[in-house]
Amino acid sequence: MCPVCTVTVIAGLGISRFFGIDDTVTALWIGGFILSFSFVTIDWINRRWLKPGKGWVSSIWKPAVIILMYLFVLIPLRMNGSIGILQNSLWGIDKIVLGVAIGSIIFLFGVWADKKIRKVRGKQLFKFQKVALPVASLIIASIVLYFVTKY
């Protein structure tokens, strides 16, 4: 993830705080974004540098890329004081860390649902299904988390 993206995430977190959006909801989208960007980066590495037939090499890169993407975002958030605020926790876990984890899981569920539908039906149900299902799952999770954190 580029430094500009990380600064944008930090700025987005500040703007969402200004508008009163809970950090858990904002971090949910950050988690989805990190995972999405990780998948794009892995695909790019596979196409750019890895030749067909060397699949074991790409399996080495996948976890490393994903871990690095999370670190590139979470470390600057910790360094600027956004993560680690004592009063900013839900269920005993920092709201940003919790939101990133939930957002990543929810995004992964949306990706899985798309692949499962394609496998069962043999095709997609509608145009842009690959994008719509992960985004819809994040929207639904945002609404649920909004009400959980509001009351």
Residue pairs with C-beta under 8 A, 6 or more apart in sequence:
1 34
1 37
1 69
1 72
1 73
5 37
6 72
6 73
6 76
9 30
9 33
9 73
9 77
10 76
10 77
10 80
10 82
12 26
12 30
13 23
13 26
13 27
13 30
13 77
13 82
13 96
16 23
16 25
16 26
17 23
17 26
22 95
22 145
22 146
22 149
22 150
23 82
23 88
23 95
23 96
23 99
24 90
24 95
24 96
24 98
24 99
24 102
24 145
24 148
24 149
25 99
25 142
25 145
25 146
25 149
26 96
26 99
27 95
27 96
27 97
27 98
27 99
27 100
27 103
28 99
28 100
28 102
28 103
28 106
28 138
28 141
28 142
28 145
29 103
29 138
29 142
30 73
30 96
30 99
30 100
30 103
31 99
31 100
31 101
31 102
31 103
31 104
31 105
31 106
31 107
32 103
32 104
32 106
32 107
32 134
32 138
33 103
34 69
34 70
34 73
34 100
34 104
35 66
35 69
35 103
35 104
35 107
35 108
36 107
36 134
37 69
38 65
38 66
38 69
39 111
41 65
41 69
42 58
42 61
42 62
42 65
42 66
45 58
45 61
45 65
46 58
46 61
50 57
50 58
50 61
70 100
73 100
74 83
74 96
74 97
74 100
77 83
77 96
78 84
82 96
83 94
83 96
83 97
84 94
85 94
88 94
88 95
88 96
89 95
89 98
90 98
90 148
90 149
91 98
95 149
99 145
102 141
102 145
103 138
103 141
106 137
106 138
106 141
107 134
107 137
107 138
109 137
110 133
110 134
110 135
110 136
110 137
110 138
111 133
111 134
113 133
113 137
114 124
114 129
114 130
114 133
114 134
117 124
117 125
117 129
117 133
118 124
118 129
124 130
126 132
